[in-house]
Amino acid sequence: MLLDYIDFIVQSFVTTLIMTFLGLSGGLVLGILSALGDVYGNRFIRIIIGAYVEFFRGSPLIVQLLLFYFSFPVLTGIKWDSFTAGAVTLMLNSGAYQKGYFKGAIEAVSKDQLLAARSLGMTSGQILRHIVLPQAFRIVIPSWTNEYVSLGLSTSALTVIGLRELTTISKSIAAQTFEPLEVYSLTGLIYLTWISISIKILNYIYSRVKIPGLEISVGAVPS
Amino acid sequence: MAITKQLSRKASTILEVYDNIMRGIPVLVIMLFLHFGLAAFIPIFRDPFISTIIALGLRSCAFQSQIFRGAMNSVSRDQMLAAVSLGMTKMQIFRHIIIPQAFIVALPGLGSEIALLIKDSSYSFVLGVLDLAKYADILRAAQKSFYPYLLAAAIYVAITLPIASYLDRLGSALKTKYGLR
């Protein structure tokens, strides 16, 4: 019965969570850096960031995973396991999406504030640290929620490189028990519960920290 | 769907639930559910190709209903009041006032939805459909080189980017032309 496999399911769900958080936090750093580079950087930096973003946003996660897991070792000679390859790919992928969100948020901080800060004699670093980023973080939460949801669901693509996360495990359980209907319903339910609760929490956080009157509209598509 | 949502409250609750389910489950799990779970009861899902299409369709439906709902809400209330005062029926208002404007507003969203669909079609890889990603995988296994994946990624980029950016530009061009927000 399904209950016999509960250990595997819990374990694999934890793997899914870990991958999601690795991808999100790595993507957060990459996203902020490339957003800053895109807004304040010179032409050369912008072209590089543009190419990076277009590549990771334009191609499917599955192909990226396959590329990094199978081709990258051949190219560089570095051997890595599916966990590292998956984490790195998710970070790069998420970074490309988060760059767009952070860019929107950074640009939403009004120019007047920057001028005021400069006239007070603040350095660029100080302006970034005290004026731009605190506001950008609060503005970005709704779009960031979307990214969290889509990345969390995308972790199911990790099954193509054989990482033992929720979808992979449910595939093998379904193959062993011959009860695919029950297994996949359960899998779907787990994902659904997890995502719904996360959305509720993030929305609550946003409602507490949002800046009244300074909301940017989230894109119509939660992609 | 978005239209139904505005019409009745009960229908809108049901659709809300549908939306949330489709947005909360990976499309891959939906595919697996259809192809392996339901195939025993509904023979048509034995074909992985059809399972893929239906799974993508179900989810895209949820996403698109959101896009259109947002677009319809962006049509201002004043216009509807004006239409009512001109004696137009509900159907006429939909047909002549809301739909034409909502479509323009929805264009950028539709563009990224199409791009998303093209990218997510690669999930059919897992069901064994011979799509671009699968071909790249076969080629990689045969030739032991990394080019097939890179090429596949490049092809996906070459397909999705122009579509998304074209609809985005078309949308904003039409918006400016007709003076929509």
Interface residues (C-beta under 8 A of the other chain):
Chain A: E54 F55 G58 S59 P60 L61 I62 V63 Q64 L66 L67 F70 S71 F72 V74 L75 V149 L153 S154 T155 S156 A157 T159 V160 T167 S170 K171 A174 P180 L181 V183 Y184 S185 T187 G188 Y191 L192 I195 S196 G219 A220 V221 P222 S223
Chain B: N20 I21 R23 G24 I25 P26 V27 L28 V29 I30 L32 F33 F36 G37 L38 A40 F63 Q66 I67 G70 A71 A106 P108 G109 S112 E113 A115 L116 I118 K119 D120 S121 S122 Y123 F125 V126 L132 A133 A136 D137 R140 K144 S145 F146 Y149 L150 A152 A153 A154 Y156 V157 A158 T160 L161
